[in-house]
Amino acid sequence: MKVQVEELSPVRKKVSVEIPSDTVTKELNKAYNLIKRQAQVKGFRKGKAPVAILKRLYHERVDAEVAQDLIQDSVADALKESNVEPVSQPDIEKDELREGQPFTYHVYTDVGPDIELKEYKGLSLEKPLLTVTDQDLDRQLDMALQAHVRYDPVEPKRPPAKDDVVVIDYLAYEGGEPIVGVEGTDFHILAGASYFSEGFDEALLGMEEGESKEIVTDFDDAYPNPLLRDKKGVSFSVTLKALKEKVLPELNDEFARSLGDFRDLGELRAKVREDMEAQAKSQAEEQLKRDAGDKLLAGHEFEVPESLVEEEATRLMESFYMSMSRQGVDVKSAGFDENVLRERYRDDALRNVKLSFLLHAMAEAEGLEVEEEELEEKLMETSRQMGPSFKLDDPEKRSRLESFLRDSLLEQKAFDFVIEGAQVEEVPPAPPNDKGEE
């Protein structure tokens, strides 16, 4: 077997493999001998058909099967011999297989980058000093109240107000024709939340229960539903069927006891503050970790395989879909554009892939390893978190999970190494941005 490697880019290789002609002939003969024993050929007793006739009848099938067998039997050794370690599923392109001639195929595969480690010790990092104020605590308790809100029918009848739940039937039209997929029956909408548009909300707030109305509104090019995006003069036929108003419980001892094993409101406030302080500590650690990752990436330039970036973007999207599903959002009916989402997650995906390669290179340089006891403990912890329905009986499933957890633990060890050797300064938290986000 002859193996030749061509570098297509720093992270993609072409490995050409040539199988000797005598091996090709041997495998073809084996295949035809097997067919000769089994095939029923008209005019010949079983096992007596000449090979020449078998070749004429079965050569396409035999050539394809032998070529596939030759590839499967040799590709692992060829990659090992050439010191090429694929990081994703390779693409294989094969030449035509001919009897008496060498057989050649080509493996196109992504590989990990060759990283030249630069400075990663003694970095200057910032850790936000996060505290829990009384105002923070009050906001959290208000959120608990909001989570236990109920909506009661409005009596006496009145027009909708902000934060009412409005139950409507609607159908959207463009140019007098219905827009397929933009319709709803007994659809619940929160007044003032601009679910469709501000203009739609304003018109809705002026309606009476039982009233039907035409509402005309515009949508910009950033609207998430592709069926309505960048459309002007969309007409909605709307019937207001019912109106419910928001009723909050009182923040008192009774409410505290309804949430669990709390004797009074004071105990509830103490537990909520404790949880918030633990969360603040975790957020500060995550932001410190983020700063460390940013500083590491800023000091190292290298390419990563595009296939891995696409895989990571897909993983991030699936995580987003699962999060939406847990919140009761039907992703399909919500009209999320997969291409827009993929583009939105691309930068994070690229960062994650680059950082993973860099952390593994650092771990190797520092001799960091994951002990079997650590891996087993993490495996059991993950199993408990997944619940009783999660089983590790399947060896392949367990192996994949172990590989994922080992990588995760090793990356965390590398992060810990960097942070322990860094100069960490505690700084005030960044002010909220224009959208009120941290």
Buried (B, 14 or more C-beta within 10 A) or exposed (E): BEBEBEEEEBBBBBBBBBBEBEBBEEBBEEBBEEBBEEBEBEEBEEEEBEEEBBBEBBBEEBBEBBBBEBBEEBBEEBBEBBEBEBBBEBEBEBBEBEBEBBBBBBBBBBBBBEBEBEEBEEBEBBBBEBEBEEEBBEEBBEEBEEEEEEBEEBEEEEBBBEEBBBBBBBBBBBEEEEBEEBBBEEBEBBBBEEBBBEEBBEBBBEBEBEEEBEBEBEBEEEBEBBBBBEBEEBBBBBBBBBBBBBEEBEBEBEBBBEEEEBEEBEBBBEBBBEEBBEEBEEBBBEBBBEBBBEBBBEEBEBEBBBBBBBBBBBEBBEEBBEEBEEEEEEBEEEBBEEEEBBEBBBEEBBBBBBBBBBBBBBBBEBEBEBEEEBBEEBBEEBBEEEEEEEEBEEEEEBEEBBEEBBBBBBBBBBBEBBBEEBEBEEEEBEEEEEEEEE
